[in-house]
Amino acid sequence: MLSVIIAGRNDDYGKDFRARLFRAALHNCRLMQAAGIDFEYILAEWNPLQDRPALSEEFVDRVPNARAVLIPPEVHERYTLNPEMPFHEMPAKNAALRRALGDVFIVTNADIMFSEQLVSRIAAGGWSNKTLYRAHRIDVKPELDWDEIQDPANQLPSGEGRFDPPYYMGAGGDFCLAVRAVWETLGGFNERIRFSTRAKDWQFFLSAAAQDVRIEFIGAVYHLDHEGGFRNTPEKERNSAAAHFGKWWDIEFGLPFSNPPWWGFSDLRERQFKNRRITALEHDDYFIGEEEEHCDRGLMEWITRPRDRADDSAAFLLHAICAAHREKRRLIFHLTDPRTAVSLAGFEAIAARFGVEIYCNWKWPRVPGFTLRSFESKPRALRKTDWIVDETETGLTIHKAGILPHAVPVASPEFNPVLARRLLYAFLRMQDAGISQMAIYGAGSHTRELLQWGIPDNIEYTGTVETDDAASWRRFTALDDEACILLSSASFESDMLQSCRDRNIRNVLALYADWPHDAWQVGVTV
């Protein structure tokens, strides 16, 4: 049997949540019934408003084969670390996962409509017990009928282009299918991050890949567009304290992560009603221990940054590692700030792949659920060629001039550890390959943010290339064989890669698609 799992609450999210919920659920049920699929459809209702009727009762009355899991406000109040965030999507879905009856689980969103081709693939079955299956998301206006939705002319630009995104990016949380054993092995989505819901799907896929689980695309889904979502939130408001989906955080810290054994609130007592179709969790036994509360609040400080503070220390680390790689030197760090240690741990995982030796005095405290990379504390003997990096109240210092670039200097980069690590990986690959010139494909906000991190002076930045600008393509193709083009887009990298293939361009670096599945497995000591 198939269990389809969604989450929501009775708050009119996006102004028309209830309408989108029932339209999508009834559509998906019709397609699955027509395909002969045995299924249940579960709504996880998180923190319902007490002055309104719960969605659960209407849901189980209207939707075929429906059940509901209700997580009460008292559990939310004890769980959340973000007072601006009334809905924790992934823990809600976890609660339904732990109570699903099927052999195969689909975790999707309440406003996602399955395509007919996708349902045919679901009906065919044949699922691997070492694979997560994803779908390509297409945004559409909710007022369109089914035939109009399927017309590419009516579809909206979104976080995914024409082609499937890299295995962990895009809208992975909108559709993810796996057999029960895979979900149980991976332990659901991260519940230890209690202050944000952003990019937990990305983190889940990265963590799965680090545990040798494959990610495969099997079709398309349609998302009924609405107000209030990440895509429709102004960029300047996305990392504000009031963003209802929470702050941007270092989703790659401590991969692979693990939830506690009682993930999905599986240890809570339950009461059932509505002919046992609704399961309400009891809150009396739920609490967050003092040690866990202290640890989680500390972790929140480590892996986030204030919006108005540049991540200069991470930029310094990036360029110090690039310089050490070029000059074949060792780096010895004396750190005092856990946030710097978090940045260095992510960079060290990449540096180790390229033979850069890094030593550091930092010792991690106990951080439950995260796989921490322990630093080698110090070499047996110092060398004259070693670079010593000290951390003071004013930042990082090194007894060596010329670490930071000059031609394309560091310029107050925004906190973005995902981008910073991929830039380090790209720069080290260029240095290993002897690439001396680089153009950037893309002239949007991603490229502006990328350039804030600076470019090593041994790599000449020749300018940007735009899709519809024939002159910029001619300038790039006129460069010698030691030039490469760096794809600069988190949303449309797959489309850009295809454009390069169409033009027979060989030296292409994709920041996101080329990210190794085993990025966190080199030199790990736990």
SETORMI-536575 format. One record per residue (C-alpha): residue number from 1; x, y, z. Coordinates in steps of 0.02 Angstrom, whole numbers. Example, Ala and Ser with C-alpha at 12.3 -4.5 7.8 and 13.67 -1.06 7.14 Angstrom:
BEGIN
[1; [615; -225; 390]] [2; [684; -53; 357]] 
% end
This chain:
BEGIN
[1; [0; 0; 0]] [2; [51; 180; -33]] [3; [44; 314; 102]] [4; [33; 494; 38]] [5; [82; 620; 173]] [6; [49; 807; 176]] [7; [51; 940; 313]] [8; [-44; 1101; 349]] [9; [-147; 1199; 473]] [10; [-310; 1297; 477]] [11; [-233; 1469; 453]] [12; [-279; 1512; 271]] [13; [-94; 1511; 224]] [14; [-72; 1596; 56]] [15; [-252; 1661; 73]] [16; [-330; 1506; -8]] [17; [-244; 1359; 75]] [18; [-403; 1259; 104]] [19; [-456; 1274; -79]] [20; [-283; 1221; -140]] [21; [-276; 1079; -15]] [22; [-438; 999; -69]] [23; [-413; 1029; -254]] [24; [-244; 944; -252]] [25; [-296; 800; -138]] [26; [-453; 758; -236]] [27; [-360; 769; -402]] [28; [-221; 654; -342]] [29; [-345; 530; -269]] [30; [-442; 521; -434]] [31; [-283; 485; -531]] [32; [-224; 352; -407]] [33; [-395; 268; -401]] [34; [-401; 263; -592]] [35; [-228; 183; -592]] [36; [-282; 49; -469]] [37; [-164; 106; -330]] [38; [-204; 52; -152]] [39; [-170; 207; -48]] [40; [-204; 309; 107]] [41; [-194; 500; 112]] [42; [-134; 574; 277]] [43; [-144; 755; 333]] [44; [-27; 805; 474]] [45; [-110; 957; 553]] [46; [18; 1055; 655]] [47; [-28; 1182; 788]] [48; [-208; 1214; 732]] [49; [-288; 1379; 781]] [50; [-407; 1347; 925]] [51; [-537; 1476; 873]] [52; [-568; 1390; 705]] [53; [-626; 1216; 656]] [54; [-481; 1098; 629]] [55; [-449; 1045; 449]] [56; [-432; 864; 499]] [57; [-617; 826; 516]] [58; [-665; 900; 349]] [59; [-514; 816; 269]] [60; [-560; 640; 324]] [61; [-741; 670; 272]] [62; [-702; 733; 96]] [63; [-543; 644; 40]] [64; [-547; 459; -6]] [65; [-449; 342; 108]] [66; [-401; 490; 217]] [67; [-327; 492; 391]] [68; [-256; 635; 495]] [69; [-126; 660; 631]] [70; [-155; 812; 742]] [71; [-5; 891; 832]] [72; [-76; 1009; 964]] [73; [-21; 1188; 1004]] [74; [55; 1133; 1169]] [75; [181; 1023; 1077]] [76; [220; 1165; 957]] [77; [252; 1288; 1100]] [78; [376; 1170; 1182]] [79; [459; 1122; 1018]] [80; [485; 1287; 927]] [81; [635; 1402; 948]] [82; [560; 1533; 833]] [83; [414; 1637; 897]] [84; [378; 1699; 719]] [85; [357; 1523; 651]] [86; [187; 1445; 690]] [87; [205; 1296; 572]] [88; [347; 1169; 573]] [89; [319; 1074; 412]] [90; [449; 936; 422]] [91; [416; 880; 603]] [92; [231; 874; 558]] [93; [269; 761; 409]] [94; [381; 655; 520]] [95; [235; 628; 640]] [96; [132; 561; 496]] [97; [276; 455; 432]] [98; [290; 366; 599]] [99; [104; 325; 595]] [100; [83; 281; 410]] [101; [24; 105; 366]] [102; [94; 88; 191]] [103; [241; -4; 117]] [104; [290; 147; 11]] [105; [279; 328; 71]] [106; [260; 487; -32]] [107; [295; 647; 64]] [108; [224; 792; -35]] [109; [145; 963; -7]] [110; [-38; 1003; 15]] [111; [-48; 1106; -146]] [112; [44; 984; -262]] [113; [-50; 902; -406]] [114; [26; 743; -478]] [115; [48; 727; -665]] [116; [-34; 580; -753]] [117; [137; 515; -809]] [118; [199; 519; -630]] [119; [49; 421; -567]] [120; [79; 291; -703]] [121; [258; 274; -640]] [122; [196; 258; -460]] [123; [75; 121; -513]] [124; [217; 26; -598]] [125; [312; 10; -432]] [126; [480; -79; -432]] [127; [560; 33; -302]] [128; [738; 11; -242]] [129; [774; 3; -56]] [130; [927; 114; -83]] [131; [845; 259; -177]] [132; [744; 416; -144]] [133; [633; 465; -290]] [134; [597; 647; -331]] [135; [487; 743; -452]] [136; [519; 901; -551]] [137; [409; 1045; -488]] [138; [315; 1162; -605]] [139; [228; 1317; -534]] [140; [56; 1361; -603]] [141; [-82; 1485; -564]] [142; [-217; 1404; -456]] [143; [-362; 1473; -558]] [144; [-314; 1369; -712]] [145; [-406; 1210; -758]] [146; [-314; 1045; -779]] [147; [-288; 1061; -967]] [148; [-222; 1239; -947]] [149; [-103; 1185; -808]] [150; [-18; 1060; -923]] [151; [12; 1190; -1059]] [152; [193; 1253; -1046]] [153; [135; 1425; -1104]] [154; [39; 1445; -942]] [155; [176; 1389; -823]] [156; [270; 1509; -709]] [157; [456; 1535; -683]] [158; [505; 1449; -522]] [159; [650; 1379; -423]] [160; [678; 1248; -557]] [161; [711; 1270; -743]] [162; [663; 1159; -889]] [163; [781; 1019; -834]] [164; [794; 924; -671]] [165; [897; 1018; -541]] [166; [1049; 941; -452]] [167; [1002; 790; -346]] [168; [981; 889; -184]] [169; [919; 1060; -244]] [170; [756; 1130; -309]] [171; [590; 1090; -226]] [172; [633; 920; -156]] [173; [510; 935; -14]] [174; [366; 947; -137]] [175; [379; 763; -183]] [176; [487; 625; -113]] [177; [450; 439; -126]] [178; [538; 292; -44]] [179; [499; 123; 29]] [180; [467; 113; 215]] [181; [640; 42; 252]] [182; [727; 194; 175]] [183; [626; 317; 279]] [184; [657; 217; 436]] [185; [844; 204; 401]] [186; [862; 390; 367]] [187; [751; 436; 514]] [188; [644; 568; 430]] [189; [679; 754; 409]] [190; [784; 851; 533]] [191; [692; 885; 696]] [192; [844; 949; 791]] [193; [839; 1115; 696]] [194; [692; 1197; 787]] [195; [710; 1376; 728]] [196; [689; 1359; 539]] [197; [607; 1250; 408]] [198; [711; 1317; 263]] [199; [808; 1195; 155]] [200; [775; 1045; 267]] [201; [734; 949; 108]] [202; [904; 996; 34]] [203; [988; 941; 194]] [204; [891; 777; 194]] [205; [949; 734; 17]] [206; [1130; 783; 53]] [207; [1128; 678; 211]] [208; [1049; 532; 117]] [209; [1181; 541; -19]] [210; [1318; 541; 114]] [211; [1243; 375; 171]] [212; [1250; 301; -5]] [213; [1065; 325; -44]] [214; [1036; 372; -226]] [215; [919; 513; -280]] [216; [822; 488; -442]] [217; [694; 596; -534]] [218; [539; 504; -597]] [219; [418; 635; -665]] [220; [336; 803; -637]] [221; [216; 884; -514]] [222; [120; 1047; -524]] [223; [123; 1173; -380]] [224; [-27; 1288; -360]] [225; [57; 1457; -335]] [226; [6; 1570; -191]] [227; [54; 1720; -85]] [228; [174; 1703; 59]] [229; [284; 1564; -9]] [230; [473; 1579; -19]] [231; [470; 1618; -205]] [232; [343; 1759; -181]] [233; [429; 1835; -29]] [234; [537; 1988; -70]] [235; [722; 1943; -63]] [236; [760; 2073; 71]] [237; [630; 1993; 186]] [238; [682; 1812; 164]] [239; [810; 1814; 304]] [240; [721; 1934; 420]] [241; [667; 1887; 595]] [242; [485; 1893; 539]] [243; [502; 1767; 396]] [244; [377; 1630; 439]] [245; [486; 1494; 361]] [246; [634; 1540; 472]] [247; [812; 1598; 446]] [248; [942; 1534; 323]] [249; [1062; 1417; 412]] [250; [1211; 1306; 376]] [251; [1117; 1155; 310]] [252; [1279; 1058; 282]] [253; [1349; 1068; 458]] [254; [1378; 896; 533]] [255; [1315; 788; 390]] [256; [1249; 657; 393]] [257; [1128; 707; 531]] [258; [1019; 591; 634]] [259; [859; 618; 730]] [260; [830; 545; 903]] [261; [751; 371; 909]] [262; [582; 449; 954]] [263; [579; 558; 798]] [264; [406; 599; 734]] [265; [346; 614; 916]] [266; [329; 426; 916]] [267; [342; 416; 1105]] [268; [187; 522; 1137]] [269; [23; 446; 1190]] [270; [-119; 457; 1065]] [271; [-307; 468; 1065]] [272; [-410; 424; 914]] [273; [-581; 483; 858]] [274; [-687; 502; 702]] [275; [-694; 312; 683]] [276; [-506; 302; 717]] [277; [-468; 406; 563]] [278; [-395; 551; 665]] [279; [-251; 524; 785]] [280; [-220; 667; 907]] [281; [-54; 670; 999]] [282; [-60; 699; 1187]] [283; [56; 835; 1249]] [284; [71; 792; 1434]] [285; [226; 683; 1411]] [286; [315; 799; 1289]] [287; [456; 909; 1350]] [288; [626; 971; 1295]] [289; [760; 934; 1424]] [290; [868; 1075; 1493]] [291; [1028; 1004; 1417]] [292; [946; 981; 1246]] [293; [871; 1156; 1252]] [294; [1041; 1232; 1292]] [295; [1125; 1131; 1154]] [296; [995; 1176; 1022]] [297; [1000; 1361; 1063]] [298; [1189; 1359; 1054]] [299; [1182; 1268; 888]] [300; [1063; 1402; 822]] [301; [1195; 1534; 860]] [302; [1333; 1434; 777]] [303; [1251; 1398; 610]] [304; [1160; 1562; 574]] [305; [1221; 1740; 551]] [306; [1140; 1911; 574]] [307; [1078; 1978; 409]] [308; [1177; 2140; 425]] [309; [1346; 2059; 462]] [310; [1463; 2010; 321]] [311; [1540; 1836; 327]] [312; [1718; 1901; 311]] [313; [1796; 1763; 415]] [314; [1728; 1630; 297]] [315; [1797; 1726; 148]] [316; [1967; 1735; 233]] [317; [1965; 1547; 263]] [318; [1918; 1514; 82]] [319; [2063; 1615; 12]] [320; [2188; 1555; 142]] [321; [2152; 1375; 89]] [322; [2167; 1422; -96]] [323; [2336; 1504; -62]] [324; [2398; 1358; 43]] [325; [2349; 1240; -99]] [326; [2445; 1343; -226]] [327; [2602; 1357; -119]] [328; [2591; 1181; -44]] [329; [2588; 1243; 136]] [330; [2503; 1183; 294]] [331; [2378; 1289; 390]] [332; [2376; 1291; 580]] [333; [2227; 1379; 660]] [334; [2202; 1445; 836]] [335; [2015; 1479; 848]] [336; [1904; 1546; 987]] [337; [1734; 1569; 901]] [338; [1624; 1415; 866]] [339; [1551; 1501; 713]] [340; [1725; 1510; 636]] [341; [1753; 1328; 681]] [342; [1591; 1281; 592]] [343; [1650; 1372; 434]] [344; [1822; 1293; 443]] [345; [1749; 1118; 466]] [346; [1651; 1134; 303]] [347; [1802; 1203; 209]] [348; [1920; 1073; 282]] [349; [1810; 934; 212]] [350; [1844; 1005; 39]] [351; [2026; 1050; 68]] [352; [2064; 871; 120]] [353; [2012; 810; -53]] [354; [2151; 916; -128]] [355; [2288; 873; -5]] [356; [2284; 1034; 96]] [357; [2334; 993; 275]] [358; [2238; 1090; 407]] [359; [2266; 1085; 595]] [360; [2159; 1171; 725]] [361; [2148; 1183; 913]] [362; [1957; 1180; 915]] [363; [1871; 1037; 1011]] [364; [1687; 1008; 982]] [365; [1569; 994; 1130]] [366; [1433; 863; 1123]] [367; [1310; 904; 982]] [368; [1182; 761; 972]] [369; [1130; 706; 799]] [370; [1272; 782; 698]] [371; [1426; 699; 623]] [372; [1565; 816; 672]] [373; [1733; 826; 585]] [374; [1865; 825; 721]] [375; [2018; 929; 680]] [376; [2195; 865; 696]] [377; [2254; 977; 838]] [378; [2435; 1005; 786]] [379; [2573; 928; 681]] [380; [2714; 832; 763]] [381; [2835; 971; 718]] [382; [2817; 1143; 642]] [383; [2895; 1188; 476]] [384; [2958; 1354; 416]] [385; [2831; 1346; 276]] [386; [2681; 1327; 393]] [387; [2556; 1469; 403]] [388; [2489; 1508; 576]] [389; [2314; 1585; 584]] [390; [2258; 1667; 746]] [391; [2083; 1725; 792]] [392; [2066; 1885; 893]] [393; [1923; 2000; 935]] [394; [1950; 2089; 769]] [395; [1950; 1931; 662]] [396; [2075; 1811; 584]] [397; [2257; 1859; 558]] [398; [2396; 1769; 468]] [399; [2581; 1809; 462]] [400; [2581; 1816; 274]] [401; [2537; 1955; 153]] [402; [2436; 1931; -4]] [403; [2309; 1802; 54]] [404; [2157; 1902; -1]] [405; [2133; 1939; -187]] [406; [2153; 2112; -263]] [407; [2087; 2104; -441]] [408; [1916; 2040; -384]] [409; [1923; 2078; -197]] [410; [1816; 2013; -56]] [411; [1671; 2135; -35]] [412; [1566; 2101; 121]] [413; [1497; 1932; 69]] [414; [1327; 1880; 134]] [415; [1316; 1725; 243]] [416; [1298; 1581; 121]] [417; [1399; 1428; 171]] [418; [1328; 1321; 30]] [419; [1392; 1442; -102]] [420; [1558; 1473; -12]] [421; [1602; 1287; -5]] [422; [1561; 1261; -187]] [423; [1668; 1409; -234]] [424; [1814; 1335; -138]] [425; [1786; 1169; -226]] [426; [1781; 1257; -396]] [427; [1937; 1362; -363]] [428; [2038; 1212; -304]] [429; [1985; 1112; -457]] [430; [2040; 1256; -570]] [431; [2207; 1267; -482]] [432; [2234; 1080; -497]] [433; [2192; 1087; -682]] [434; [2302; 1239; -717]] [435; [2154; 1346; -772]] [436; [2207; 1528; -776]] [437; [2053; 1615; -848]] [438; [1871; 1606; -796]] [439; [1709; 1681; -860]] [440; [1546; 1674; -763]] [441; [1388; 1617; -851]] [442; [1250; 1719; -771]] [443; [1221; 1904; -736]] [444; [1090; 1897; -598]] [445; [1085; 1909; -409]] [446; [1177; 1744; -386]] [447; [1327; 1809; -483]] [448; [1328; 1972; -385]] [449; [1331; 1872; -224]] [450; [1465; 1755; -292]] [451; [1581; 1899; -336]] [452; [1569; 1966; -158]] [453; [1676; 1817; -105]] [454; [1819; 1871; -219]] [455; [1918; 1770; -348]] [456; [2099; 1713; -320]] [457; [2222; 1825; -413]] [458; [2298; 1677; -506]] [459; [2130; 1654; -595]] [460; [2088; 1796; -715]] [461; [1905; 1843; -715]] [462; [1862; 1886; -895]] [463; [1680; 1942; -869]] [464; [1504; 1872; -877]] [465; [1413; 1778; -1013]] [466; [1226; 1798; -1037]] [467; [1112; 1674; -1123]] [468; [1049; 1793; -1257]] [469; [1210; 1892; -1279]] [470; [1301; 1823; -1432]] [471; [1445; 1946; -1411]] [472; [1486; 1884; -1235]] [473; [1486; 1704; -1298]] [474; [1607; 1752; -1438]] [475; [1722; 1837; -1312]] [476; [1726; 1681; -1206]] [477; [1753; 1556; -1349]] [478; [1897; 1664; -1411]] [479; [1994; 1626; -1250]] [480; [2125; 1489; -1247]] [481; [2104; 1310; -1187]] [482; [2152; 1357; -1010]] [483; [1990; 1456; -988]] [484; [1833; 1387; -909]] [485; [1656; 1446; -884]] [486; [1579; 1441; -710]] [487; [1390; 1418; -703]] [488; [1313; 1543; -582]] [489; [1134; 1500; -538]] [490; [1057; 1397; -399]] [491; [893; 1379; -494]] [492; [938; 1362; -678]] [493; [1107; 1278; -675]] [494; [1042; 1125; -767]] [495; [974; 1234; -906]] [496; [1140; 1329; -916]] [497; [1236; 1166; -926]] [498; [1130; 1112; -1073]] [499; [1162; 1279; -1160]] [500; [1349; 1248; -1144]] [501; [1330; 1072; -1214]] [502; [1232; 1143; -1361]] [503; [1379; 1259; -1397]] [504; [1509; 1119; -1378]] [505; [1596; 1209; -1234]] [506; [1706; 1085; -1141]] [507; [1779; 1174; -991]] [508; [1624; 1198; -883]] [509; [1614; 1202; -694]] [510; [1442; 1177; -618]] [511; [1443; 1237; -438]] [512; [1297; 1131; -380]] [513; [1277; 981; -497]] [514; [1461; 937; -479]] [515; [1452; 929; -290]] [516; [1515; 755; -241]] [517; [1397; 635; -155]] [518; [1535; 591; -31]] [519; [1586; 770; 6]] [520; [1583; 739; 193]] [521; [1669; 569; 195]] [522; [1851; 619; 165]] [523; [1958; 612; 321]] [524; [1811; 609; 441]] [525; [1841; 568; 623]] [526; [1690; 569; 736]] 
% end
